[in-house]
Amino acid sequence: MSNTKYVNNPSLHTIKAGYPGNLLVDGEFTNSYTKDENSFLKVLKWKFSKNPQREEKAK
């Protein structure tokens, strides 16, 4: 079972009222409620997939 909690910095002004903070799952900040496991195969697929903006980004 994962350890999840919200962490915020009370010294910083928060714009959204009632915002609980950033989600921390097992000591790592995340955008979802579970940690995504990245496999080497997923990284290779991402790296070698077609990217029409690749040349534009290189400029």
SEVEXTOR-63890 format. One record per atom (N, C-alpha, C, O): residue number from 1; residue in one letter; y, z, x. Coordinates in nm, 4 decimals. Example, Ala and Ser with C-alpha at 12.3 -4.5 7.8 and 13.67 -1.06 7.14 Angstrom:
gudren: 1, roba: A, v: -0.5690, w: 0.7800, u: 1.3190
gudren: 1, roba: A, v: -0.4500, w: 0.7800, u: 1.2300
gudren: 1, roba: A, v: -0.3300, w: 0.7800, u: 1.3200
gudren: 1, roba: A, v: -0.3319, w: 0.8465, u: 1.4236
gudren: 2, roba: S, v: -0.2250, w: 0.7080, u: 1.2850
gudren: 2, roba: S, v: -0.1060, w: 0.7140, u: 1.3670
gudren: 2, roba: S, v: 0.0030, w: 0.7870, u: 1.2900
gudren: 2, roba: S, v: 0.1138, w: 0.8039, u: 1.3409
END
This chain:
gudren: 1, roba: M, v: -0.1185, w: 0.0000, u: 0.0847
gudren: 1, roba: M, v: 0.0000, w: 0.0000, u: 0.0000
gudren: 1, roba: M, v: 0.1237, w: 0.0000, u: 0.0884
gudren: 1, roba: M, v: 0.1296, w: 0.0713, u: 0.1886
gudren: 2, roba: S, v: 0.2208, w: -0.0793, u: 0.0512
gudren: 2, roba: S, v: 0.3399, w: -0.0912, u: 0.1348
gudren: 2, roba: S, v: 0.4442, w: 0.0141, u: 0.0974
gudren: 2, roba: S, v: 0.4508, w: 0.0602, u: -0.0166
gudren: 3, roba: N, v: 0.5232, w: 0.0497, u: 0.1942
gudren: 3, roba: N, v: 0.6300, w: 0.1463, u: 0.1772
gudren: 3, roba: N, v: 0.7600, w: 0.0693, u: 0.1564
gudren: 3, roba: N, v: 0.8102, w: 0.0062, u: 0.2494
gudren: 4, roba: T, v: 0.8153, w: 0.0739, u: 0.0341
gudren: 4, roba: T, v: 0.9384, w: 0.0015, u: 0.0049
gudren: 4, roba: T, v: 1.0486, w: 0.0988, u: -0.0322
gudren: 4, roba: T, v: 1.0258, w: 0.1988, u: -0.1004
gudren: 5, roba: K, v: 1.1681, w: 0.0675, u: 0.0141
gudren: 5, roba: K, v: 1.2855, w: 0.1464, u: -0.0233
gudren: 5, roba: K, v: 1.4102, w: 0.0609, u: -0.0027
gudren: 5, roba: K, v: 1.4069, w: -0.0402, u: 0.0674
gudren: 6, roba: Y, v: 1.5182, w: 0.1024, u: -0.0637
gudren: 6, roba: Y, v: 1.6460, w: 0.0342, u: -0.0488
gudren: 6, roba: Y, v: 1.7326, w: 0.1130, u: 0.0481
gudren: 6, roba: Y, v: 1.7391, w: 0.2358, u: 0.0418
gudren: 7, roba: V, v: 1.7986, w: 0.0414, u: 0.1374
gudren: 7, roba: V, v: 1.8822, w: 0.1044, u: 0.2387
gudren: 7, roba: V, v: 2.0231, w: 0.0466, u: 0.2262
gudren: 7, roba: V, v: 2.0404, w: -0.0747, u: 0.2149
gudren: 8, roba: N, v: 2.1224, w: 0.1336, u: 0.2282
gudren: 8, roba: N, v: 2.2609, w: 0.0861, u: 0.2293
gudren: 8, roba: N, v: 2.3435, w: 0.1709, u: 0.3242
gudren: 8, roba: N, v: 2.3022, w: 0.2794, u: 0.3651
gudren: 9, roba: N, v: 2.4586, w: 0.1208, u: 0.3579
gudren: 9, roba: N, v: 2.5495, w: 0.1898, u: 0.4472
gudren: 9, roba: N, v: 2.6653, w: 0.2422, u: 0.3634
gudren: 9, roba: N, v: 2.7496, w: 0.1636, u: 0.3202
gudren: 10, roba: P, v: 2.6715, w: 0.3715, u: 0.3394
gudren: 10, roba: P, v: 2.7781, w: 0.4259, u: 0.2550
gudren: 10, roba: P, v: 2.9172, w: 0.4102, u: 0.3167
gudren: 10, roba: P, v: 3.0173, w: 0.4261, u: 0.2469
gudren: 11, roba: S, v: 2.9249, w: 0.3794, u: 0.4453
gudren: 11, roba: S, v: 3.0550, w: 0.3601, u: 0.5101
gudren: 11, roba: S, v: 3.1163, w: 0.2249, u: 0.4754
gudren: 11, roba: S, v: 3.2365, w: 0.2046, u: 0.4927
gudren: 12, roba: L, v: 3.0333, w: 0.1320, u: 0.4262
gudren: 12, roba: L, v: 3.0821, w: -0.0012, u: 0.3921
gudren: 12, roba: L, v: 3.1125, w: -0.0100, u: 0.2434
gudren: 12, roba: L, v: 3.0420, w: 0.0485, u: 0.1612
gudren: 13, roba: H, v: 3.2171, w: -0.0830, u: 0.2095
gudren: 13, roba: H, v: 3.2561, w: -0.1033, u: 0.0704
gudren: 13, roba: H, v: 3.1586, w: -0.2012, u: 0.0053
gudren: 13, roba: H, v: 3.1370, w: -0.3109, u: 0.0569
gudren: 14, roba: T, v: 3.1000, w: -0.1622, u: -0.1071
gudren: 14, roba: T, v: 3.0085, w: -0.2494, u: -0.1803
gudren: 14, roba: T, v: 3.0828, w: -0.3099, u: -0.2975
gudren: 14, roba: T, v: 3.1434, w: -0.2382, u: -0.3771
gudren: 15, roba: I, v: 3.0781, w: -0.4424, u: -0.3084
gudren: 15, roba: I, v: 3.1519, w: -0.5131, u: -0.4126
gudren: 15, roba: I, v: 3.0838, w: -0.4977, u: -0.5484
gudren: 15, roba: I, v: 3.1507, w: -0.4710, u: -0.6482
gudren: 16, roba: K, v: 2.9515, w: -0.5142, u: -0.5532
gudren: 16, roba: K, v: 2.8779, w: -0.5078, u: -0.6785
gudren: 16, roba: K, v: 2.8468, w: -0.3622, u: -0.7137
gudren: 16, roba: K, v: 2.7772, w: -0.2931, u: -0.6394
gudren: 17, roba: A, v: 2.8983, w: -0.3174, u: -0.8259
gudren: 17, roba: A, v: 2.8754, w: -0.1787, u: -0.8696
gudren: 17, roba: A, v: 2.7271, w: -0.1569, u: -0.8997
gudren: 17, roba: A, v: 2.6634, w: -0.2397, u: -0.9649
gudren: 18, roba: G, v: 2.6733, w: -0.0459, u: -0.8524
gudren: 18, roba: G, v: 2.5346, w: -0.0122, u: -0.8772
gudren: 18, roba: G, v: 2.4358, w: -0.0819, u: -0.7863
gudren: 18, roba: G, v: 2.3152, w: -0.0713, u: -0.8084
gudren: 19, roba: Y, v: 2.4826, w: -0.1527, u: -0.6847
gudren: 19, roba: Y, v: 2.3929, w: -0.2229, u: -0.5927
gudren: 19, roba: Y, v: 2.3147, w: -0.1199, u: -0.5119
gudren: 19, roba: Y, v: 2.3755, w: -0.0358, u: -0.4456
gudren: 20, roba: P, v: 2.1803, w: -0.1241, u: -0.5157
gudren: 20, roba: P, v: 2.1014, w: -0.0203, u: -0.4487
gudren: 20, roba: P, v: 2.0957, w: -0.0339, u: -0.2973
gudren: 20, roba: P, v: 2.0697, w: 0.0645, u: -0.2280
gudren: 21, roba: G, v: 2.1192, w: -0.1524, u: -0.2449
gudren: 21, roba: G, v: 2.1130, w: -0.1746, u: -0.1010
gudren: 21, roba: G, v: 2.0155, w: -0.2852, u: -0.0676
gudren: 21, roba: G, v: 1.9692, w: -0.3569, u: -0.1564
gudren: 22, roba: N, v: 1.9841, w: -0.2995, u: 0.0597
gudren: 22, roba: N, v: 1.8913, w: -0.4024, u: 0.1066
gudren: 22, roba: N, v: 1.7494, w: -0.3490, u: 0.1026
gudren: 22, roba: N, v: 1.7246, w: -0.2327, u: 0.1345
gudren: 23, roba: L, v: 1.6563, w: -0.4350, u: 0.0632
gudren: 23, roba: L, v: 1.5175, w: -0.3955, u: 0.0490
gudren: 23, roba: L, v: 1.4497, w: -0.3870, u: 0.1853
gudren: 23, roba: L, v: 1.4579, w: -0.4796, u: 0.2659
gudren: 24, roba: L, v: 1.3831, w: -0.2754, u: 0.2095
gudren: 24, roba: L, v: 1.3108, w: -0.2510, u: 0.3333
gudren: 24, roba: L, v: 1.1637, w: -0.2317, u: 0.2974
gudren: 24, roba: L, v: 1.1301, w: -0.1392, u: 0.2236
gudren: 25, roba: V, v: 1.0750, w: -0.3183, u: 0.3491
gudren: 25, roba: V, v: 0.9315, w: -0.3100, u: 0.3229
gudren: 25, roba: V, v: 0.8610, w: -0.2830, u: 0.4548
gudren: 25, roba: V, v: 0.8681, w: -0.3644, u: 0.5468
gudren: 26, roba: D, v: 0.7944, w: -0.1711, u: 0.4646
gudren: 26, roba: D, v: 0.7236, w: -0.1300, u: 0.5868
gudren: 26, roba: D, v: 0.8116, w: -0.1381, u: 0.7111
gudren: 26, roba: D, v: 0.7656, w: -0.1794, u: 0.8175
gudren: 27, roba: G, v: 0.9376, w: -0.0988, u: 0.6977
gudren: 27, roba: G, v: 1.0283, w: -0.0941, u: 0.8116
gudren: 27, roba: G, v: 1.0935, w: -0.2260, u: 0.8470
gudren: 27, roba: G, v: 1.1615, w: -0.2352, u: 0.9491
gudren: 28, roba: E, v: 1.0744, w: -0.3300, u: 0.7642
gudren: 28, roba: E, v: 1.1359, w: -0.4607, u: 0.7896
gudren: 28, roba: E, v: 1.2157, w: -0.5036, u: 0.6672
gudren: 28, roba: E, v: 1.1693, w: -0.4888, u: 0.5541
gudren: 29, roba: F, v: 1.3359, w: -0.5567, u: 0.6894
gudren: 29, roba: F, v: 1.4160, w: -0.6077, u: 0.5799
gudren: 29, roba: F, v: 1.3521, w: -0.7350, u: 0.5268
gudren: 29, roba: F, v: 1.3001, w: -0.8162, u: 0.6034
gudren: 30, roba: T, v: 1.3564, w: -0.7519, u: 0.3944
gudren: 30, roba: T, v: 1.2922, w: -0.8673, u: 0.3322
gudren: 30, roba: T, v: 1.3694, w: -0.9110, u: 0.2086
gudren: 30, roba: T, v: 1.4512, w: -0.8355, u: 0.1559
gudren: 31, roba: N, v: 1.3434, w: -1.0329, u: 0.1625
gudren: 31, roba: N, v: 1.4071, w: -1.0856, u: 0.0424
gudren: 31, roba: N, v: 1.3184, w: -1.0718, u: -0.0804
gudren: 31, roba: N, v: 1.3634, w: -1.0998, u: -0.1915
gudren: 32, roba: S, v: 1.1944, w: -1.0298, u: -0.0636
gudren: 32, roba: S, v: 1.1028, w: -1.0143, u: -0.1761
gudren: 32, roba: S, v: 1.0349, w: -0.8789, u: -0.1666
gudren: 32, roba: S, v: 1.0586, w: -0.8032, u: -0.0725
gudren: 33, roba: Y, v: 0.9503, w: -0.8487, u: -0.2642
gudren: 33, roba: Y, v: 0.8864, w: -0.7171, u: -0.2679
gudren: 33, roba: Y, v: 0.7603, w: -0.7081, u: -0.1837
gudren: 33, roba: Y, v: 0.7001, w: -0.6011, u: -0.1740
gudren: 34, roba: T, v: 0.7197, w: -0.8183, u: -0.1229
gudren: 34, roba: T, v: 0.6038, w: -0.8176, u: -0.0348
gudren: 34, roba: T, v: 0.6412, w: -0.8849, u: 0.0962
gudren: 34, roba: T, v: 0.7334, w: -0.9662, u: 0.1019
gudren: 35, roba: K, v: 0.5689, w: -0.8500, u: 0.2002
gudren: 35, roba: K, v: 0.5918, w: -0.9162, u: 0.3284
gudren: 35, roba: K, v: 0.5155, w: -1.0476, u: 0.3291
gudren: 35, roba: K, v: 0.3960, w: -1.0506, u: 0.2996
gudren: 36, roba: D, v: 0.5832, w: -1.1548, u: 0.3624
gudren: 36, roba: D, v: 0.5177, w: -1.2845, u: 0.3711
gudren: 36, roba: D, v: 0.4537, w: -1.2974, u: 0.5082
gudren: 36, roba: D, v: 0.5173, w: -1.2727, u: 0.6106
gudren: 37, roba: E, v: 0.3294, w: -1.3358, u: 0.5085
gudren: 37, roba: E, v: 0.2586, w: -1.3562, u: 0.6343
gudren: 37, roba: E, v: 0.2718, w: -1.5021, u: 0.6746
gudren: 37, roba: E, v: 0.2262, w: -1.5910, u: 0.6027
gudren: 38, roba: N, v: 0.3333, w: -1.5270, u: 0.7878
gudren: 38, roba: N, v: 0.3468, w: -1.6625, u: 0.8388
gudren: 38, roba: N, v: 0.2301, w: -1.6922, u: 0.9316
gudren: 38, roba: N, v: 0.2065, w: -1.6225, u: 1.0302
gudren: 39, roba: S, v: 0.1585, w: -1.7975, u: 0.8970
gudren: 39, roba: S, v: 0.0467, w: -1.8365, u: 0.9810
gudren: 39, roba: S, v: 0.0929, w: -1.9468, u: 1.0759
gudren: 39, roba: S, v: 0.1954, w: -2.0113, u: 1.0538
gudren: 40, roba: F, v: 0.0171, w: -1.9661, u: 1.1791
gudren: 40, roba: F, v: 0.0484, w: -2.0715, u: 1.2755
gudren: 40, roba: F, v: 0.0446, w: -2.2075, u: 1.2073
gudren: 40, roba: F, v: 0.1230, w: -2.2962, u: 1.2412
gudren: 41, roba: L, v: -0.0457, w: -2.2244, u: 1.1117
gudren: 41, roba: L, v: -0.0557, w: -2.3504, u: 1.0389
gudren: 41, roba: L, v: 0.0703, w: -2.3767, u: 0.9566
gudren: 41, roba: L, v: 0.1173, w: -2.4903, u: 0.9505
gudren: 42, roba: K, v: 0.1251, w: -2.2736, u: 0.8936
gudren: 42, roba: K, v: 0.2494, w: -2.2899, u: 0.8172
gudren: 42, roba: K, v: 0.3652, w: -2.3291, u: 0.9081
gudren: 42, roba: K, v: 0.4482, w: -2.4121, u: 0.8713
gudren: 43, roba: V, v: 0.3705, w: -2.2702, u: 1.0253
gudren: 43, roba: V, v: 0.4771, w: -2.3026, u: 1.1206
gudren: 43, roba: V, v: 0.4652, w: -2.4475, u: 1.1658
gudren: 43, roba: V, v: 0.5655, w: -2.5185, u: 1.1727
gudren: 44, roba: L, v: 0.3440, w: -2.4919, u: 1.1967
gudren: 44, roba: L, v: 0.3243, w: -2.6315, u: 1.2376
gudren: 44, roba: L, v: 0.3605, w: -2.7281, u: 1.1247
gudren: 44, roba: L, v: 0.4234, w: -2.8312, u: 1.1482
gudren: 45, roba: K, v: 0.3210, w: -2.6946, u: 1.0038
gudren: 45, roba: K, v: 0.3535, w: -2.7800, u: 0.8892
gudren: 45, roba: K, v: 0.5048, w: -2.7899, u: 0.8727
gudren: 45, roba: K, v: 0.5564, w: -2.8991, u: 0.8490
gudren: 46, roba: W, v: 0.5768, w: -2.6789, u: 0.8847
gudren: 46, roba: W, v: 0.7216, w: -2.6782, u: 0.8733
gudren: 46, roba: W, v: 0.7849, w: -2.7609, u: 0.9851
gudren: 46, roba: W, v: 0.8762, w: -2.8399, u: 0.9608
gudren: 47, roba: K, v: 0.7360, w: -2.7422, u: 1.1066
gudren: 47, roba: K, v: 0.7950, w: -2.8085, u: 1.2225
gudren: 47, roba: K, v: 0.7789, w: -2.9602, u: 1.2170
gudren: 47, roba: K, v: 0.8702, w: -3.0336, u: 1.2549
gudren: 48, roba: F, v: 0.6648, w: -3.0070, u: 1.1708
gudren: 48, roba: F, v: 0.6368, w: -3.1505, u: 1.1739
gudren: 48, roba: F, v: 0.6548, w: -3.2188, u: 1.0384
gudren: 48, roba: F, v: 0.6206, w: -3.3362, u: 1.0242
gudren: 49, roba: S, v: 0.7072, w: -3.1483, u: 0.9399
gudren: 49, roba: S, v: 0.7316, w: -3.2113, u: 0.8102
gudren: 49, roba: S, v: 0.8549, w: -3.3002, u: 0.8183
gudren: 49, roba: S, v: 0.9402, w: -3.2835, u: 0.9055
gudren: 50, roba: K, v: 0.8625, w: -3.3955, u: 0.7247
gudren: 50, roba: K, v: 0.9740, w: -3.4895, u: 0.7217
gudren: 50, roba: K, v: 1.1027, w: -3.4153, u: 0.6873
gudren: 50, roba: K, v: 1.1057, w: -3.3344, u: 0.5946
gudren: 51, roba: N, v: 1.2070, w: -3.4428, u: 0.7612
gudren: 51, roba: N, v: 1.3365, w: -3.3805, u: 0.7386
gudren: 51, roba: N, v: 1.4432, w: -3.4887, u: 0.7489
gudren: 51, roba: N, v: 1.4822, w: -3.5259, u: 0.8596
gudren: 52, roba: P, v: 1.4911, w: -3.5398, u: 0.6361
gudren: 52, roba: P, v: 1.5881, w: -3.6488, u: 0.6402
gudren: 52, roba: P, v: 1.7219, w: -3.6102, u: 0.7046
gudren: 52, roba: P, v: 1.7949, w: -3.6981, u: 0.7504
gudren: 53, roba: Q, v: 1.7549, w: -3.4825, u: 0.7091
gudren: 53, roba: Q, v: 1.8827, w: -3.4397, u: 0.7677
gudren: 53, roba: Q, v: 1.8714, w: -3.4023, u: 0.9152
gudren: 53, roba: Q, v: 1.9702, w: -3.3594, u: 0.9748
gudren: 54, roba: R, v: 1.7555, w: -3.4172, u: 0.9743
gudren: 54, roba: R, v: 1.7339, w: -3.3741, u: 1.1124
gudren: 54, roba: R, v: 1.8344, w: -3.4385, u: 1.2093
gudren: 54, roba: R, v: 1.8934, w: -3.3706, u: 1.2933
gudren: 55, roba: E, v: 1.8527, w: -3.5709, u: 1.1958
gudren: 55, roba: E, v: 1.9456, w: -3.6404, u: 1.2858
gudren: 55, roba: E, v: 2.0891, w: -3.5949, u: 1.2642
gudren: 55, roba: E, v: 2.1650, w: -3.5789, u: 1.3598
gudren: 56, roba: E, v: 2.1259, w: -3.5741, u: 1.1383
gudren: 56, roba: E, v: 2.2617, w: -3.5293, u: 1.1062
gudren: 56, roba: E, v: 2.2870, w: -3.3894, u: 1.1603
gudren: 56, roba: E, v: 2.3963, w: -3.3612, u: 1.2095
gudren: 57, roba: K, v: 2.1881, w: -3.3015, u: 1.1520
gudren: 57, roba: K, v: 2.2034, w: -3.1650, u: 1.2017
gudren: 57, roba: K, v: 2.2179, w: -3.1612, u: 1.3526
gudren: 57, roba: K, v: 2.2822, w: -3.0706, u: 1.4057
gudren: 58, roba: A, v: 2.1603, w: -3.2565, u: 1.4221
gudren: 58, roba: A, v: 2.1638, w: -3.2589, u: 1.5693
gudren: 58, roba: A, v: 2.3028, w: -3.2916, u: 1.6227
gudren: 58, roba: A, v: 2.3314, w: -3.2658, u: 1.7397
gudren: 59, roba: K, v: 2.3887, w: -3.3474, u: 1.5397
gudren: 59, roba: K, v: 2.5236, w: -3.3875, u: 1.5850
gudren: 59, roba: K, v: 2.6130, w: -3.2687, u: 1.6064
gudren: 59, roba: K, v: 2.7291, w: -3.2848, u: 1.6443
END
